[in-house]
Amino acid sequence: MGIRNLINITDLGTDELFQMMNLADDIIENPSKYSETCRGKTLGTLFFEPSTRTRLSFTAAMMELGGNVLGFSEAASSSAAKGESVSDTVRTVGCYSHIIAMRHPKEGAPVVAADRTTVPIINAGDGGHFHPTQTLTDLLTIRREKKRLDNMVIGVCGDLKFGRTVHSLIGAMLRYENIEFVLISPVELKIPQYVKDAMDKANAKWTEVRTLEEAMPRLDILYMTRVQKERFFNEEDYIRLKDTYVLDLKKLEVAKKDLTILHPLPRVTEISTAVDDDPRAKYFEQALCGKYIRMALILTLLGLDKEVK
């Protein structure tokens, strides 16, 4: 079998996703069983743009599997600052590691990387394009909270135009039955047409609304993202709209008792800190799930998932 990479969440079939989530569940239940699985293996972390959760999650995942980690956390601390190409950087780091996780501001950079190295490449986010390991995190969290990945109404709120986590999540969930999406955003940040086309092709129900209040009562999942000031043409529009997309306890009064609130983080002001103590808030549990699913992904791409007894 050739080298397996993860560039887009659709690189993994639904059966593979099921098996990987089962593996993550077993890691959660039996961590000691996996503590030496990657002994002698090294993960290269090539982060050409800043990241906290994703980079540290990969680092923690590999360390808890007994492996080693090397890499850099920003382009300025790598030879990219001297003008080295992504291709050369990846080929070089592939000489020192067994698997690479890479984040890059340019869409498609992980595809170039995958063509130029002999070790598995994991896309840890490429511009506004894909973020498949965040989607794996989201899927695992949803399944652990809801015990299913079908038959639910999912609200996605905030920056739906540039939000790669939203685009990847929708693409993944379209493969499950009876999923309906409620798209909550200002006009300036509404979902791209190609995502709408994908939902239509999959015969998925979807609606666009402008406020959290009108969507809230129907939702099983609420996936919050940031409405970023820099995405607006003028500050007046931002000031007018920004509080519309702040989740607080008042807005939750009409929500289902078993609603699951997710957020890829970092959070700024879009979720009130008062919501953190609500039992429906699961974004920190979501961050923890990210470590476990990345452990399962590393084992799978290295072909070590079947070796654990």
Secondary structure, 3 states (H helix, E strand, C coil): CCCCCECCHHHCCHHHHHHHHHHHHHHHHCHHHHCCCCCCCEEEEEECCCCCHHHHHHHHHHHHCCCEEEEECCHHHCHHHHCCCHHHHHHHHCCCCCEEEEEECCCCHHHHHHHHCCCCEEEEEECCCECHHHHHHHHHHHHHHHCCCCCEEEEEECCCCCCHHHHHHHHHHCCCCCEEEEEECCHHHCCCHHHHHHHHHCCCEEEEECCHHHHHHHCCEEEECCCCHHHCCCHHHHHHHHHHHCECCCHHHHCCCCCEEECCCCCCCCECHHHHHCCCECHHHHHHHHHHHHHHHHHHHCCCCCCCC
